[in-house]
């Protein structure tokens, strides 16, 4: 039958140099077994204790109970004996403060237990499908207040890229190189532009563009009737304007020139602006 677990403070002492390791446990017997196993495997929680064990051997270490105490007093009493034996500076404790694992090499088993504990905690955070659906329905019904919308809008306006981000983006853009295919397409595009650049626009096209830009819908349009005569000086027709003359098939630029120049004809007729 297994003896009752003893809760308290213990020490592991090197009987050659009298240096000690002070520890505490809710079950001192179990802790001693763990210490012995870890030392044999070279995985002691105290690197100083492990080095001493490797040098002097197991037969030169003695395990003993310093004090039995309640669990709630373990840390306080452990600190008392660490200070009394000065086991941090002159012994095998790797931490000057009881309960602090700073500087302590954790065993593989301890690491595994910590990992499993973390996994267990994360498992508890997994939400059921029913809960997810419920939260989704709640969030769908949420609406931002006008004040909240205003704050969100202002936050977006005030959001600026840091100088570091701007520099990184600038470096990325400077480092970009066009592929051979993109270079070829750009070259062909520029060649097309060059061909159009030297293209001569005909008089007829220019006249159509001028009429289009100065049509009756233009705010600057002013109706000036045109009088058409035969070569004998007989009035044949009165046209509303040059636009109407052009629509009838007579080039309005020629007709306009004749109207402004005496003793000239166009298309076999005499043309004049109506005064």
RODO-2510 file (C-alpha; in nm, 4 decimals, decimal comma):
residues 275
     n   res          X          Y          Z
     1     x     0,0000     0,0000     0,0000
     2     x     0,1340     0,3387    -0,1032
     3     x     0,2244     0,5800     0,1760
     4     x     0,0479     0,9125     0,2170
     5     x     0,1821     1,1930     0,0018
     6     x     0,4008     1,4374     0,1926
     7     x     0,3721     1,8042     0,1041
     8     x     0,6672     2,0242     0,1969
     9     x     1,0242     2,1400     0,1339
    10     x     1,3132     1,9081     0,0465
    11     x     1,6813     1,9323    -0,0365
    12     x     1,9250     1,7388    -0,2498
    13     x     2,2758     1,7629    -0,1018
    14     x     2,6132     1,6772    -0,2460
    15     x     2,7896     1,5045     0,0443
    16     x     3,1315     1,5855    -0,1034
    17     x     3,1050     1,9663    -0,1198
    18     x     2,7848     2,0135     0,0868
    19     x     2,6167     2,2174    -0,1872
    20     x     2,2371     2,1786    -0,1936
    21     x     1,9362     2,2121    -0,4170
    22     x     1,6165     2,3299    -0,2414
    23     x     1,2732     2,2482    -0,3803
    24     x     0,9090     2,2126    -0,2833
    25     x     0,6330     1,9747    -0,3853
    26     x     0,2838     1,8581    -0,2971
    27     x     0,4308     1,5072    -0,3135
    28     x     0,7990     1,4985    -0,2165
    29     x     0,8345     1,1253    -0,2892
    30     x     0,7069     1,1664    -0,6465
    31     x     0,9315     1,4673    -0,6977
    32     x     1,2394     1,2711    -0,5836
    33     x     1,1600     0,9961    -0,8346
    34     x     1,1325     1,2589    -1,1085
    35     x     1,4638     1,4178    -1,0065
    36     x     1,6444     1,0811    -1,0156
    37     x     1,4962     0,9901    -1,3536
    38     x     1,5826     1,3277    -1,5077
    39     x     1,9389     1,3198    -1,3722
    40     x     2,0000     0,9751    -1,5183
    41     x     1,8626     1,0950    -1,8559
    42     x     2,0630     1,4173    -1,8374
    43     x     1,7456     1,6291    -1,8333
    44     x     1,7467     1,7798    -1,4847
    45     x     1,5514     2,1039    -1,4343
    46     x     1,8735     2,2472    -1,2815
    47     x     2,1733     2,2574    -1,5120
    48     x     2,3996     2,3168    -1,2103
    49     x     2,2667     2,0066    -1,0347
    50     x     2,2991     1,8055    -1,3575
    51     x     2,6644     1,9054    -1,4055
    52     x     2,7464     1,8131    -1,0474
    53     x     2,5689     1,4762    -1,0829
    54     x     2,7618     1,4034    -1,4035
    55     x     3,0869     1,4728    -1,2173
    56     x     3,0296     1,3037    -0,8783
    57     x     2,7752     1,0301    -0,9509
    58     x     2,4437     0,9399    -0,7907
    59     x     2,5962     0,7746    -0,4828
    60     x     2,7298     1,1108    -0,3628
    61     x     2,3881     1,2816    -0,3356
    62     x     2,1511     1,2657    -0,0407
    63     x     1,7752     1,3397    -0,0474
    64     x     1,6060     1,4678     0,2713
    65     x     1,2943     1,6520     0,3899
    66     x     1,3547     1,9965     0,5391
    67     x     0,9982     2,0711     0,6465
    68     x     0,6440     1,9411     0,5990
    69     x     0,3874     2,2159     0,5342
    70     x     0,0535     2,2907     0,3749
    71     x     0,0337     2,3498     0,0004
    72     x    -0,0513     2,7205     0,0418
    73     x     0,2762     2,7728     0,2342
    74     x     0,5088     2,5882    -0,0048
    75     x     0,6482     2,8915    -0,1903
    76     x     0,7020     3,0950     0,1246
    77     x     0,8885     2,8135     0,3028
    78     x     1,0879     2,7193    -0,0081
    79     x     1,2095     3,0794    -0,0306
    80     x     1,3090     3,0661     0,3360
    81     x     1,5391     2,7677     0,2816
    82     x     1,6799     2,8979    -0,0490
    83     x     1,7895     3,2085     0,1414
    84     x     1,9115     3,0110     0,4440
    85     x     2,1338     2,7767     0,2399
    86     x     2,2156     3,0493    -0,0159
    87     x     2,1465     2,7746    -0,2701
    88     x     2,1215     3,0131    -0,5632
    89     x     2,4704     3,1625    -0,5270
    90     x     2,6474     2,8708    -0,3569
    91     x     2,4242     2,5747    -0,4441
    92     x     2,2350     2,4184    -0,7311
    93     x     1,9198     2,6369    -0,7545
    94     x     1,9077     2,8251    -1,0847
    95     x     1,6519     3,0798    -0,9619
    96     x     1,6933     3,3130    -0,6637
    97     x     1,3147     3,3331    -0,6200
    98     x     1,1003     3,0349    -0,5247
    99     x     0,8370     2,9435    -0,7798
   100     x     1,0164     3,1372    -1,0578
   101     x     1,1309     2,9216    -1,3509
   102     x     1,3550     3,1900    -1,5061
   103     x     1,6788     3,0205    -1,6141
   104     x     1,5487     2,6693    -1,5441
   105     x     1,5848     2,4089    -1,8153
   106     x     1,2479     2,2385    -1,8497
   107     x     1,2362     1,8640    -1,9100
   108     x     1,0822     1,7173    -2,2239
   109     x     0,8010     1,5755    -2,0143
   110     x     0,7273     1,9181    -1,8645
   111     x     0,7259     2,0747    -2,2111
   112     x     0,4912     1,8038    -2,3382
   113     x     0,2532     1,8591    -2,0460
   114     x     0,2548     2,2321    -2,1135
   115     x     0,1821     2,1670    -2,4819
   116     x    -0,1055     1,9333    -2,4015
   117     x    -0,2410     2,1857    -2,1541
   118     x    -0,2355     2,4571    -2,4173
   119     x    -0,4099     2,2308    -2,6680
   120     x    -0,6759     2,1524    -2,4088
   121     x    -0,7370     2,5200    -2,3498
   122     x    -0,7699     2,5859    -2,7209
   123     x    -1,0139     2,2993    -2,7561
   124     x    -1,2341     2,4691    -2,5035
   125     x    -1,2421     2,7784    -2,7233
   126     x    -1,3855     2,5964    -3,0259
   127     x    -1,7419     2,7163    -3,0736
   128     x    -2,0193     2,4830    -3,1703
   129     x    -2,1944     2,5310    -3,5050
   130     x    -2,5104     2,6297    -3,3193
   131     x    -2,3256     2,8992    -3,1256
   132     x    -2,1552     3,0274    -3,4426
   133     x    -2,4922     3,0557    -3,6161
   134     x    -2,6397     3,2356    -3,3182
   135     x    -2,3533     3,4884    -3,3095
   136     x    -2,3827     3,5370    -3,6848
   137     x    -2,7512     3,6231    -3,6569
   138     x    -2,6787     3,8669    -3,3756
   139     x    -2,4074     4,0451    -3,5742
   140     x    -2,6271     4,0697    -3,8836
   141     x    -2,8723     4,2797    -3,6870
   142     x    -2,6101     4,5232    -3,5677
   143     x    -2,6161     4,8727    -3,7129
   144     x    -2,3644     5,1468    -3,6663
   145     x    -2,4914     5,4650    -3,5069
   146     x    -2,4431     5,7930    -3,6908
   147     x    -2,1663     5,8830    -3,4474
   148     x    -1,9924     5,5498    -3,5067
   149     x    -2,0195     5,5932    -3,8838
   150     x    -1,8684     5,9396    -3,8535
   151     x    -1,5762     5,8092    -3,6492
   152     x    -1,5137     5,5279    -3,8982
   153     x    -1,5190     5,7771    -4,1847
   154     x    -1,2793     6,0137    -4,0086
   155     x    -1,0474     5,7268    -3,9243
   156     x    -1,0315     5,6301    -4,2912
   157     x    -0,9562     5,9884    -4,3959
   158     x    -0,6854     6,0288    -4,1351
   159     x    -0,5214     5,6993    -4,2168
   160     x    -0,1857     5,7769    -4,3784
   161     x     0,0962     5,5554    -4,4899
   162     x     0,4065     5,5788    -4,2769
   163     x     0,7257     5,7044    -4,4366
   164     x     0,8680     5,3551    -4,4013
   165     x     0,5767     5,2061    -4,5967
   166     x     0,6069     5,4740    -4,8665
   167     x     0,9777     5,4052    -4,9058
   168     x     0,9172     5,0307    -4,9359
   169     x     0,6506     5,0839    -5,2017
   170     x     0,8793     5,3230    -5,3870
   171     x     1,1611     5,0679    -5,3829
   172     x     0,9261     4,7969    -5,5079
   173     x     0,8059     5,0142    -5,7973
   174     x     1,1597     5,1154    -5,8871
   175     x     1,2606     4,7525    -5,8939
   176     x     0,9825     4,6508    -6,1338
   177     x     1,0949     4,5501    -6,4809
   178     x     0,8813     4,5094    -6,7888
   179     x     0,8704     4,1626    -6,9412
   180     x     0,9834     4,1175    -7,3003
   181     x     0,6216     4,0751    -7,4080
   182     x     0,5098     4,3966    -7,2390
   183     x     0,8055     4,5823    -7,3960
   184     x     0,7019     4,4571    -7,7409
   185     x     0,3404     4,5659    -7,6920
   186     x     0,4501     4,9094    -7,5732
   187     x     0,6804     4,9446    -7,8743
   188     x     0,4025     4,8532    -8,1188
   189     x     0,1676     5,0950    -7,9483
   190     x     0,4184     5,3781    -7,9742
   191     x     0,4789     5,2999    -8,3425
   192     x     0,1085     5,3331    -8,4064
   193     x     0,1062     5,6658    -8,2311
   194     x     0,4003     5,7839    -8,4410
   195     x     0,2175     5,6935    -8,7625
   196     x    -0,0876     5,8908    -8,6548
   197     x     0,1278     6,1815    -8,5460
   198     x     0,2423     6,2493    -8,9032
   199     x    -0,1016     6,1953    -9,0572
   200     x    -0,2310     6,4875    -9,2704
   201     x    -0,5924     6,5828    -9,2111
   202     x    -0,7799     6,6615    -9,5327
   203     x    -0,9567     6,9895    -9,5957
   204     x    -1,2891     6,8088    -9,6016
   205     x    -1,2239     6,6511    -9,2608
   206     x    -1,1128     6,9829    -9,1134
   207     x    -1,4274     7,1463    -9,2490
   208     x    -1,6460     6,8774    -9,0943
   209     x    -1,4693     6,9192    -8,7602
   210     x    -1,5075     7,2974    -8,7810
   211     x    -1,8758     7,2683    -8,8575
   212     x    -1,9176     7,0152    -8,5806
   213     x    -1,7493     7,2509    -8,3350
   214     x    -1,9332     7,5595    -8,4560
   215     x    -2,2733     7,4080    -8,5295
   216     x    -2,6107     7,5481    -8,4420
   217     x    -2,5833     7,3886    -8,0955
   218     x    -2,2730     7,5942    -8,0184
   219     x    -2,3303     7,8773    -7,7695
   220     x    -2,1404     8,1046    -8,0098
   221     x    -2,3577     8,0184    -8,3130
   222     x    -2,4903     8,3167    -8,5075
   223     x    -2,7151     8,2685    -8,8086
   224     x    -2,5955     8,4555    -9,1225
   225     x    -2,8068     8,3944    -9,4371
   226     x    -2,6244     8,3227    -9,7665
   227     x    -2,7456     8,4556   -10,1056
   228     x    -2,6759     8,2448   -10,4153
   229     x    -2,6649     8,4119   -10,7637
   230     x    -2,5975     8,2846   -11,1103
   231     x    -2,3167     8,4363   -11,3140
   232     x    -2,5621     8,6907   -11,4581
   233     x    -2,6369     8,8214   -11,1125
   234     x    -2,9827     8,6699   -11,0780
   235     x    -3,0768     8,5625   -10,7234
   236     x    -3,1352     8,1890   -10,7183
   237     x    -3,1801     8,1087   -10,3522
   238     x    -3,1384     8,2353    -9,9989
   239     x    -2,9729     7,9845    -9,7650
   240     x    -3,0237     7,9904    -9,3885
   241     x    -2,6488     7,9723    -9,3110
   242     x    -2,3232     7,8090    -9,4178
   243     x    -2,4262     7,4891    -9,2423
   244     x    -2,7211     7,4498    -9,4745
   245     x    -2,5003     7,5314    -9,7777
   246     x    -2,2523     7,2608    -9,6690
   247     x    -2,5309     7,0083    -9,6158
   248     x    -2,6450     7,0724    -9,9769
   249     x    -2,3064     6,9618   -10,1068
   250     x    -2,1271     7,2959   -10,1449
   251     x    -1,8072     7,3226    -9,9436
   252     x    -1,8852     7,5951    -9,6940
   253     x    -1,5221     7,7101    -9,6643
   254     x    -1,5150     7,7930   -10,0400
   255     x    -1,8529     7,9668   -10,0244
   256     x    -1,7424     8,1658    -9,7179
   257     x    -1,4232     8,2755    -9,8975
   258     x    -1,6211     8,3967   -10,2033
   259     x    -1,8621     8,5874    -9,9762
   260     x    -1,5664     8,7736    -9,8238
   261     x    -1,3818     8,8302   -10,1550
   262     x    -1,5450     9,0393   -10,4354
   263     x    -1,5404     8,9242   -10,7985
   264     x    -1,4873     8,5545   -10,7098
   265     x    -1,7107     8,2541   -10,7738
   266     x    -1,7442     7,9045   -10,6381
   267     x    -1,9074     7,6016   -10,7973
   268     x    -2,0187     7,8256   -11,0909
   269     x    -2,2124     8,0658   -10,8706
   270     x    -2,1753     8,4012   -10,7015
   271     x    -2,2183     8,3901   -10,3232
   272     x    -2,2825     8,6769   -10,0819
   273     x    -2,3617     8,7265    -9,7127
   274     x    -2,7030     8,8812    -9,6674
   275     x    -2,6599     9,2210    -9,5085
***
